[in-house]
Amino acid sequence: MAIPVFENGTTEYTLEQEITTAVSQRFVRDNHLKVVDEKSANCVVRGKVTQYKNAVFGFTDAARAQEYRITIGVQVTFKDLVKNRELWTDEIVRTVNYYTVDVPGQKARDPLDARKEAVDKIADEILSRSVEGW
């Protein structure tokens, strides 16, 4: 299976590389399908990052932002190269909420940690749907 670098339709620098790397790592770890170059592959995962938002989600009583939501959307196609047909195609959107200050039950988090968590959720979904359909 091949995983070319995803396209990036957002202004978020390196997001396409982060997602491509996460997806590749999932397939390598899972070991159902061996990751190879596209010329040798039986199937391919192609993707394009379609959205990235990091928006205020909640405020304190003093109307100061304390909770944010990161949203990442990726258009993905999984194609069987031997039979030349798409096995699945979909837009996968995942969100992660995080707090910038400690609140009861939640520690403050860095936006990059939340972004990584959203990327990991997308990679897990791509792996799950691809292995199930193969």
NURO-847375 format. One record per atom (N, C-alpha, C): residue number from 1; residue in three letters; z, y, x. Coordinates in pm, 1 decimal, padded with zeros to 6 digits. Each point is the difference from the previous one (the first is absolute). Example, Ala and Ser with C-alpha at 12.3 -4.5 7.8 and 13.67 -1.06 7.14 Angstrom:
> num;residu;up;north;east
> 1;ALA;00780.0;-00569.0;01319.0
> 1;ALA;00000.0;00119.0;-00089.0
> 1;ALA;00000.0;00120.0;00090.0
> 2;SER;-00072.0;00105.0;-00035.0
> 2;SER;00006.0;00119.0;00082.0
> 2;SER;00073.0;00109.0;-00077.0
This chain:
> num;residu;up;north;east
> 1;MET;00000.0;-00117.5;00083.9
> 1;MET;00000.0;00117.5;-00083.9
> 1;MET;00000.0;00123.4;00088.1
> 2;ALA;-00067.2;00103.1;-00048.2
> 2;ALA;-00008.3;00125.7;00075.0
> 2;ALA;00071.7;00110.1;-00077.9
> 3;ILE;00058.6;00092.8;00075.2
> 3;ILE;00066.9;00115.6;-00059.4
> 3;ILE;-00043.3;00124.5;00076.9
> 4;PRO;-00117.7;00056.0;-00036.9
> 4;PRO;-00041.9;00123.2;00066.8
> 4;PRO;00098.5;00114.1;-00031.8
> 5;VAL;00004.4;00100.1;00086.4
> 5;VAL;00089.6;00113.8;-00023.8
> 5;VAL;-00033.6;00062.7;-00135.0
> 6;PHE;00103.5;00021.1;-00079.8
> 6;PHE;-00017.5;00061.4;-00131.3
> 6;PHE;-00054.4;00141.9;00016.3
> 7;GLU;-00070.2;00047.4;-00100.4
> 7;GLU;-00042.7;00139.8;-00002.9
> 7;GLU;00118.7;00083.3;-00046.3
> 8;ASN;-00005.0;00128.9;00029.2
> 8;ASN;00107.0;00088.3;-00044.4
> 8;ASN;-00058.9;00114.8;-00081.2
> 9;GLY;00027.9;-00001.7;-00129.7
> 9;GLY;-00047.1;00106.5;-00087.5
> 9;GLY;00106.5;00105.6;-00023.0
> 10;THR;00101.8;00001.8;00085.7
> 10;THR;00107.8;00098.6;-00012.0
> 10;THR;00004.6;00085.8;00125.6
> 11;THR;00088.6;00097.4;-00001.4
> 11;THR;00017.1;00084.4;00118.7
> 11;THR;00113.8;-00050.9;00088.8
> 12;GLU;00057.3;-00115.2;-00035.3
> 12;GLU;00111.1;-00056.1;00078.1
> 12;GLU;-00053.3;-00069.5;00124.8
> 13;TYR;00018.8;00063.7;00111.0
> 13;TYR;-00045.6;-00049.9;00129.1
> 13;TYR;00063.0;-00136.1;00030.4
> 14;THR;-00077.8;-00094.6;00043.4
> 14;THR;00037.0;-00136.3;00043.0
> 14;THR;00044.6;-00094.3;-00112.8
> 15;LEU;00002.8;00044.1;-00123.7
> 15;LEU;00044.6;-00087.6;-00108.3
> 15;LEU;-00088.6;-00123.8;-00012.4
> 16;GLU;-00130.6;00017.1;00016.6
> 16;GLU;-00091.1;-00114.6;-00009.3
> 16;GLU;00029.3;-00103.2;00108.1
> 17;GLN;00037.8;00046.7;00119.1
> 17;GLN;00032.3;-00092.0;00109.7
> 17;GLN;00131.0;-00073.0;-00028.5
> 18;GLU;00098.4;00071.1;-00053.5
> 18;GLU;00128.4;-00063.0;-00034.5
> 18;GLU;-00019.6;-00111.7;-00102.4
> 19;ILE;-00082.4;00025.5;-00100.1
> 19;ILE;-00023.2;-00100.5;-00104.0
> 19;ILE;-00079.8;-00117.1;00056.1
> 20;THR;-00104.8;00027.8;00076.9
> 20;THR;-00080.0;-00107.1;00059.8
> 20;THR;00086.9;-00089.7;00088.4
> 21;THR;00083.9;00060.9;00082.1
> 21;THR;00089.4;-00076.6;00088.2
> 21;THR;00097.0;-00085.1;-00081.2
> 22;ALA;00059.5;00057.5;-00103.9
> 22;ALA;00095.2;-00074.0;-00083.5
> 22;ALA;-00068.0;-00118.6;-00068.2
> 23;VAL;-00121.6;00020.8;-00051.5
> 23;VAL;-00073.2;-00108.3;-00066.6
> 23;VAL;-00032.8;-00110.0;00101.3
> 24;SER;-00050.0;00038.7;00117.2
> 24;SER;-00032.4;-00098.7;00104.6
> 24;SER;00122.4;-00081.0;00038.9
> 25;GLN;00112.4;00067.1;00019.2
> 25;GLN;00123.3;-00070.1;00038.6
> 25;GLN;00042.6;-00099.8;-00106.8
> 26;ARG;-00016.3;00036.4;-00128.1
> 26;ARG;00036.7;-00092.1;-00108.5
> 26;ARG;-00084.2;-00127.4;00006.2
> 27;PHE;-00131.6;00015.6;00020.0
> 27;PHE;-00087.8;-00117.4;00003.8
> 27;PHE;00027.5;-00085.7;00123.1
> 28;VAL;00027.5;00062.6;00112.5
> 28;VAL;00031.4;-00075.8;00122.0
> 28;VAL;00129.1;-00079.0;-00019.8
> 29;ARG;00102.9;00065.6;-00054.6
> 29;ARG;00128.0;-00065.2;-00023.5
> 29;ARG;-00011.5;-00113.2;-00102.3
> 30;ASP;-00076.9;00023.4;-00105.6
> 30;ASP;-00016.8;-00097.7;-00107.2
> 30;ASP;-00076.3;-00123.4;00048.8
> 31;ASN;-00102.9;00021.6;00081.1
> 31;ASN;-00075.8;-00106.3;00065.5
> 31;ASN;-00083.3;-00087.0;-00093.9
> 32;HIS;-00023.8;00040.9;-00123.8
> 32;HIS;-00091.2;-00073.8;-00088.0
> 32;HIS;-00144.7;00025.5;00041.9
> 33;LEU;-00028.0;00124.5;00033.2
> 33;LEU;-00133.9;00039.4;00040.9
> 33;LEU;00008.7;00063.9;00138.4
> 34;LYS;-00083.5;-00048.2;00091.0
> 34;LYS;00002.4;00052.1;00136.3
> 34;LYS;-00077.7;00132.4;00006.1
> 35;VAL;00060.5;00099.0;00063.3
> 35;VAL;-00064.6;00130.8;00013.5
> 35;VAL;-00094.8;-00004.3;00119.4
> 36;VAL;-00128.6;00027.6;-00027.3
> 36;VAL;-00104.7;-00000.9;00103.5
> 36;VAL;-00088.2;00123.4;-00020.5
> 37;ASP;-00099.4;00017.5;00089.1
> 37;ASP;-00092.5;00111.8;-00017.9
> 37;ASP;-00093.2;-00030.7;-00117.9
> 38;GLU;-00062.6;00102.5;-00052.5
> 38;GLU;-00078.3;-00014.3;-00123.3
> 38;GLU;-00119.3;-00094.9;00014.8
> 39;LYS;-00059.4;-00007.7;00118.2
> 39;LYS;-00115.2;-00089.7;00020.0
> 39;LYS;00038.3;-00147.2;-00017.0
> 40;SER;00124.8;-00034.5;00033.6
> 40;SER;00046.1;-00139.0;-00006.8
> 40;SER;00073.4;-00032.2;-00129.8
> 41;ALA;00019.8;00099.2;-00085.4
> 41;ALA;00089.0;-00015.6;-00115.8
> 41;ALA;-00067.3;-00065.9;-00120.4
> 42;ASN;00081.9;-00072.8;-00076.6
> 42;ASN;-00042.8;-00057.0;-00128.4
> 42;ASN;00028.2;00096.1;-00114.5
> 43;CYS;00093.9;00092.0;00023.5
> 43;CYS;00037.0;00096.4;-00103.6
> 43;CYS;00044.7;00129.8;00067.6
> 44;VAL;00005.3;00105.4;-00081.8
> 44;VAL;00035.3;00131.2;00054.1
> 44;VAL;00082.9;00077.4;-00102.5
> 45;VAL;00098.2;00073.2;00051.8
> 45;VAL;00076.7;00094.1;-00081.0
> 45;VAL;-00044.4;00139.7;00042.7
> 46;ARG;-00053.9;00074.9;-00095.6
> 46;ARG;-00038.7;00138.8;00026.4
> 46;ARG;00085.5;00090.7;-00085.9
> 47;GLY;00038.2;00113.7;00056.1
> 47;GLY;00083.3;00089.6;-00077.5
> 47;GLY;-00023.5;00145.6;00031.8
> 48;LYS;00041.0;00082.3;-00095.4
> 48;LYS;-00005.9;00145.1;00018.7
> 48;LYS;00126.7;00059.4;-00059.7
> 49;VAL;00068.4;00079.2;00080.5
> 49;VAL;00118.4;00069.9;-00049.3
> 49;VAL;-00050.7;00110.4;-00092.6
> 50;THR;00043.5;-00005.1;-00126.5
> 50;THR;-00051.8;00093.5;-00100.0
> 50;THR;00098.9;00110.3;-00035.0
> 51;GLN;00129.0;-00024.9;00024.0
> 51;GLN;00096.7;00105.2;-00030.8
> 51;GLN;00125.3;-00012.4;00085.0
> 52;TYR;00057.3;00115.4;00025.9
> 52;TYR;00129.6;00008.9;00067.8
> 52;TYR;00071.4;00121.6;-00055.6
> 53;LYS;00119.7;-00022.6;-00051.9
> 53;LYS;00081.3;00111.3;-00050.3
> 53;LYS;00142.8;-00019.4;00048.0
> 54;ASN;00062.0;00108.3;00036.2
> 54;ASN;00143.2;00001.4;00029.4
> 54;ASN;00055.0;00117.5;-00079.9
> 55;ALA;00050.8;-00030.3;-00119.5
> 55;ALA;00036.9;00106.1;-00093.7
> 55;ALA;00147.8;-00005.9;-00035.2
> 56;VAL;00053.6;00115.1;-00035.1
> 56;VAL;00139.1;00007.5;-00045.8
> 56;VAL;00012.3;-00082.3;-00127.0
> 57;PHE;00105.9;-00080.7;-00006.6
> 57;PHE;00022.5;-00085.3;-00116.5
> 57;PHE;00131.3;00032.3;-00070.8
> 58;GLY;00097.1;00055.2;00075.2
> 58;GLY;00128.2;00032.7;-00062.1
> 58;GLY;00067.6;00116.8;00069.9
> 59;PHE;00081.5;00071.9;-00075.2
> 59;PHE;00068.5;00118.4;00052.0
> 59;PHE;00151.3;-00016.2;-00010.3
> 60;THR;00071.2;00075.1;00081.2
> 60;THR;00146.0;00007.7;-00011.5
> 60;THR;00032.0;00097.5;-00113.0
> 61;ASP;00127.7;00009.8;-00031.4
> 61;ASP;00042.9;00096.5;-00101.6
> 61;ASP;-00036.1;00142.3;00040.8
> 62;ALA;-00008.2;00024.5;00129.8
> 62;ALA;-00032.1;00134.0;00050.4
> 62;ALA;-00152.3;00020.6;00009.8
> 63;ALA;-00075.6;-00087.8;-00066.6
> 63;ALA;-00147.0;00008.1;-00002.8
> 63;ALA;-00062.2;-00011.3;00139.2
> 64;ARG;00065.7;-00077.7;00088.0
> 64;ARG;-00058.0;-00027.1;00131.1
> 64;ARG;-00057.6;-00141.8;-00000.7
> 65;ALA;-00116.8;-00013.4;00056.2
> 65;ALA;-00064.5;-00131.3;00002.5
> 65;ALA;00083.2;-00096.3;00084.1
> 66;GLN;00025.2;-00118.7;-00055.9
> 66;GLN;00073.2;-00100.9;00077.4
> 66;GLN;-00067.7;-00136.5;-00005.8
> 67;GLU;-00080.2;-00023.3;-00102.9
> 67;GLU;-00068.7;-00128.0;-00011.6
> 67;GLU;-00150.5;00024.8;-00000.1
> 68;TYR;-00070.9;-00082.3;00075.3
> 68;TYR;-00144.5;00011.4;00010.2
> 68;TYR;-00063.3;-00134.6;-00033.4
> 69;ARG;-00126.6;00003.1;-00037.4
> 69;ARG;-00074.3;-00123.3;-00025.6
> 69;ARG;-00129.3;00004.4;00080.2
> 70;ILE;-00019.6;-00103.8;00080.2
> 70;ILE;-00125.8;-00016.9;00071.6
> 70;ILE;-00086.5;-00094.6;-00081.9
> 71;THR;-00124.9;00040.6;-00020.7
> 71;THR;-00096.7;-00082.7;-00072.3
> 71;THR;-00120.9;-00019.1;00091.3
> 72;ILE;-00038.8;-00125.8;00018.3
> 72;ILE;-00119.7;-00031.1;00078.5
> 72;ILE;-00088.8;-00089.8;-00085.6
> 73;GLY;-00128.7;00036.7;-00006.0
> 73;GLY;-00097.6;-00080.6;-00073.5
> 73;GLY;-00111.2;-00044.7;00092.9
> 74;VAL;-00042.3;-00126.2;-00017.3
> 74;VAL;-00104.4;-00057.2;00083.9
> 74;VAL;-00097.3;-00077.7;-00088.5
> 75;GLN;-00128.1;00028.6;00014.7
> 75;GLN;-00104.0;-00078.4;-00068.0
> 75;GLN;-00035.2;-00115.5;00093.3
> 76;VAL;00012.3;-00122.9;-00048.5
> 76;VAL;-00018.0;-00118.0;00085.6
> 76;VAL;-00101.1;-00096.6;-00062.7
> 77;THR;-00083.1;-00059.0;00085.1
> 77;THR;-00092.8;-00105.0;-00041.7
> 77;THR;00017.0;-00118.8;00093.5
> 78;PHE;00013.1;-00118.2;-00058.9
> 78;PHE;00007.5;-00124.0;00077.3
> 78;PHE;-00128.2;-00076.7;-00030.7
> 79;LYS;-00080.9;-00024.4;00103.0
> 79;LYS;-00132.7;-00058.0;-00020.4
> 79;LYS;-00016.7;-00130.1;00077.1
> 80;ASP;-00055.7;-00098.9;-00067.6
> 80;ASP;-00039.1;-00126.7;00060.5
> 80;ASP;-00136.9;00023.3;00063.5
> 81;LEU;-00007.7;-00004.6;00132.6
> 81;LEU;-00125.7;00027.7;00069.5
> 81;LEU;-00094.5;-00119.0;-00001.8
> 82;VAL;00053.7;-00121.1;-00019.7
> 82;VAL;-00083.9;-00119.8;-00004.2
> 82;VAL;-00080.3;-00002.2;-00130.2
> 83;LYS;00067.8;00024.3;-00111.3
> 83;LYS;-00066.7;-00000.2;-00131.5
> 83;LYS;-00046.5;00139.5;-00040.3
> 84;ASN;00026.9;00098.8;00084.4
> 84;ASN;-00039.5;00138.8;-00023.1
> 84;ASN;00042.8;00050.0;-00138.0
> 85;ARG;00128.7;-00014.5;-00030.0
> 85;ARG;00049.4;00051.1;-00128.3
> 85;ARG;00141.7;00053.5;00016.3
> 86;GLU;00030.7;00099.4;-00082.0
> 86;GLU;00134.0;00056.6;00000.2
> 86;GLU;00094.1;-00095.1;-00072.7
> 87;LEU;00112.7;-00029.7;00064.3
> 87;LEU;00100.5;-00083.5;-00065.5
> 87;LEU;00095.8;00086.4;-00081.0
> 88;TRP;00026.8;00119.4;00050.8
> 88;TRP;00076.7;00097.8;-00078.6
> 88;TRP;-00019.1;00138.5;00057.2
> 89;THR;00014.1;00097.3;-00087.1
> 89;THR;-00004.5;00140.1;00039.8
> 89;THR;00092.9;00076.8;-00093.3
> 90;ASP;00075.6;00091.4;00056.2
> 90;ASP;00098.9;00071.0;-00081.4
> 90;ASP;00054.2;00119.2;00077.6
> 91;GLU;00060.6;00092.7;-00072.6
> 91;GLU;00075.5;00106.1;00065.1
> 91;GLU;00146.9;-00038.9;-00006.5
> 92;ILE;00063.0;-00005.6;00114.5
> 92;ILE;00142.1;-00033.5;00008.9
> 92;ILE;00075.0;00128.9;00029.8
> 93;VAL;00095.3;00033.1;-00085.6
> 93;VAL;00080.3;00121.0;00016.7
> 93;VAL;00146.4;-00042.2;00008.3
> 94;ARG;00069.4;00046.4;00102.2
> 94;ARG;00141.9;-00031.3;00015.9
> 94;ARG;00076.6;00128.9;00025.3
> 95;THR;00122.3;00003.2;-00053.1
> 95;THR;00085.6;00117.3;00017.1
> 95;THR;00133.5;-00042.1;00061.5
> 96;VAL;00059.6;00092.2;00071.0
> 96;VAL;00134.1;-00018.8;00055.9
> 96;VAL;00074.7;00131.7;-00015.7
> 97;ASN;00117.4;-00006.5;-00060.1
> 97;ASN;00085.9;00117.7;-00011.5
> 97;ASN;00097.9;00001.3;00116.1
> 98;TYR;00033.2;00118.7;00046.6
> 98;TYR;00100.1;00012.7;00106.6
> 98;TYR;00075.3;00130.4;-00016.8
> 99;TYR;00121.9;-00000.5;00050.0
> 99;TYR;00085.9;00118.4;-00004.9
> 99;TYR;00004.8;00065.1;00137.2
> 100;THR;00006.1;00132.7;00000.5
> 100;THR;00009.2;00073.2;00126.5
> 100;THR;00145.5;00029.2;00036.1
> 101;VAL;00091.8;-00028.6;-00092.1
> 101;VAL;00144.0;00013.8;00023.8
> 101;VAL;00067.2;-00127.3;-00050.9
> 102;ASP;00116.0;-00031.8;00055.9
> 102;ASP;00074.3;-00115.7;-00050.0
> 102;ASP;00044.2;00026.1;-00143.4
> 103;VAL;-00020.0;-00099.1;-00086.0
> 103;VAL;00050.3;00005.1;-00137.6
> 103;VAL;00070.0;-00133.4;-00025.2
> 104;PRO;00085.8;-00008.4;-00100.6
> 104;PRO;00068.5;-00127.0;-00025.4
> 104;PRO;-00099.4;-00116.2;-00013.9
> 105;GLY;00017.1;-00100.4;00082.2
> 105;GLY;-00085.6;-00118.4;-00004.2
> 105;GLY;-00129.9;00010.8;00077.7
> 106;GLN;-00029.8;00115.5;00053.5
> 106;GLN;-00125.3;00018.8;00075.1
> 106;GLN;00025.1;00085.7;00123.3
> 107;LYS;-00042.4;-00049.0;00113.1
> 107;LYS;00007.4;00078.8;00123.2
> 107;LYS;-00123.6;00089.0;00010.2
> 108;ALA;00013.8;00112.1;00066.3
> 108;ALA;-00114.7;00087.0;00026.5
> 108;ALA;-00100.0;-00077.0;00086.6
> 109;ARG;-00128.8;00022.0;-00025.8
> 109;ARG;-00105.3;-00068.1;00075.5
> 109;ARG;-00102.8;00099.4;00049.9
> 110;ASP;-00066.4;-00039.5;00104.1
> 110;ASP;-00109.7;00077.2;00055.9
> 110;ASP;-00126.5;-00028.9;-00081.6
> 111;PRO;-00083.9;00100.7;-00025.0
> 111;PRO;-00122.9;-00025.0;-00075.4
> 111;PRO;-00090.4;-00105.7;00065.1
> 112;LEU;00002.1;-00009.8;00133.1
> 112;LEU;-00084.1;-00100.2;00066.3
> 112;LEU;00045.9;-00142.5;-00030.7
> 113;ASP;00131.0;-00019.2;-00018.0
> 113;ASP;00051.1;-00131.8;-00039.3
> 113;ASP;-00048.8;-00037.0;-00139.6
> 114;ALA;00004.4;00096.5;-00090.5
> 114;ALA;-00046.6;-00024.0;-00136.5
> 114;ALA;-00151.0;-00026.1;-00000.7
> 115;ARG;-00073.1;00074.3;00081.2
> 115;ARG;-00145.1;-00021.5;00010.9
> 115;ARG;-00029.6;-00140.8;00049.6
> 116;LYS;00074.6;-00044.5;00101.8
> 116;LYS;-00019.3;-00134.1;00053.2
> 116;LYS;00030.1;-00105.1;-00106.9
> 117;GLU;00103.8;00022.7;-00078.2
> 117;GLU;00034.4;-00094.3;-00106.8
> 117;GLU;-00113.0;-00009.9;-00102.8
> 118;ALA;-00060.4;00112.0;-00036.5
> 118;ALA;-00112.3;-00001.3;-00094.8
> 118;ALA;-00120.5;-00072.7;00059.9
> 119;VAL;-00027.9;00024.0;00128.1
> 119;VAL;-00109.5;-00068.6;00069.7
> 119;VAL;00026.2;-00150.5;00000.4
> 120;ASP;00123.6;-00040.1;00028.4
> 120;ASP;00034.6;-00142.4;00001.6
> 120;ASP;-00018.8;-00064.3;-00137.3
> 121;LYS;00035.4;00072.5;-00105.5
> 121;LYS;-00019.1;-00052.0;-00136.3
> 121;LYS;-00148.5;-00022.4;-00029.3
> 122;ILE;-00083.9;00092.8;00044.4
> 122;ILE;-00144.5;-00014.7;-00019.2
> 122;ILE;-00052.1;-00120.2;00077.7
> 123;ALA;00041.2;-00013.6;00124.9
> 123;ALA;-00044.9;-00112.0;00083.4
> 123;ALA;00042.3;-00133.5;-00061.0
> 124;ASP;00122.5;-00007.5;-00050.3
> 124;ASP;00048.4;-00123.3;-00063.7
> 124;ASP;-00085.7;-00036.0;-00121.4
> 125;GLU;-00034.0;00100.1;-00079.5
> 125;GLU;-00082.7;-00022.3;-00119.7
> 125;GLU;-00140.1;-00048.1;00038.0
> 126;ILE;-00059.5;00060.3;00102.0
> 126;ILE;-00133.8;-00041.1;00045.0
> 126;ILE;00002.2;-00144.7;00048.1
> 127;LEU;00099.4;-00034.7;00079.6
> 127;LEU;00012.1;-00138.0;00048.1
> 127;LEU;00015.6;-00096.4;-00117.2
> 128;SER;00092.8;00028.4;-00087.7
> 128;SER;00029.0;-00088.1;-00113.0
> 128;SER;-00125.1;-00024.7;-00084.6
> 129;ARG;-00070.6;00104.6;-00035.4
> 129;ARG;-00118.4;-00014.0;-00085.4
> 129;ARG;-00114.4;-00069.1;00073.0
> 130;SER;-00012.1;00020.1;00128.9
> 130;SER;-00109.2;-00058.5;00076.1
> 130;SER;00020.1;-00149.6;00023.0
> 131;VAL;00120.6;-00038.6;00036.8
> 131;VAL;00028.1;-00141.3;00028.3
> 131;VAL;-00006.5;-00080.3;-00130.0
> 132;GLU;00050.3;00058.8;-00107.2
> 132;GLU;-00001.1;-00065.5;-00129.9
> 132;GLU;-00142.9;-00023.2;-00048.1
> 133;GLY;-00089.6;00093.8;00029.3
> 133;GLY;-00138.2;-00011.5;-00047.4
> 133;GLY;-00092.2;-00080.7;00090.9
> 134;TRP;00045.5;-00036.6;00116.7
> 134;TRP;-00088.6;-00065.7;00097.4
> 134;TRP;-00000.6;-00147.7;-00015.5
